């Protein structure tokens, strides 16, 4: 089945199954690792007919981290840099969030 889901230069060795396209994934945490469930289709026709294969890959957390780093590297991407909390957000978190809002609400109820 040669369609746009198949890699263009993929050569199939004898006895090997043709490559399949990744279409989605989910995960489930395990006590000692992660169960990564991938959803694949062998062709666009299979995908259109909802012929989706599921494969479970069980890995340690370290293997998951190494895979994530590898995929980031080969795609040339990086994780977004998280913004540092502002001084005001730190002060609000120490004092229990937005206490001023509660006082205004109680004033509205009293009037």
C-alpha positions, 0 to 999 in steps of 0.5 A: 500500500503505497500512499502519502502515509508511507515514507517515500524512501522506505525499502522493505526487507524480506520478512518485514512488515511495511512501515506504519504511520503514527496517528496518536498516542496516550499514556498511563503511569505505572509504578515503575514507568510508563505505558505508552499506547500508540495508535497507527494506521498502515495506509490512508485507506486503513485510516479512513476505514478506522482500521487503527492498530494499537501498540503498547510500549512499556518503558522506564521513566528514564527511557521516556526522558531519553526518547523525549530528548532524542525527539526534540533533538532530531526535530530541531525543537525545544521546550518552551521556557517557563516564565519566572513568577513576578514579584506580585504573583509571589506576594499573592501566593504568600498571602493566600491569593486574591483576598481583596476580591472576597472583601468586595463580594461580602460588601456587595452582599451586605448592601 
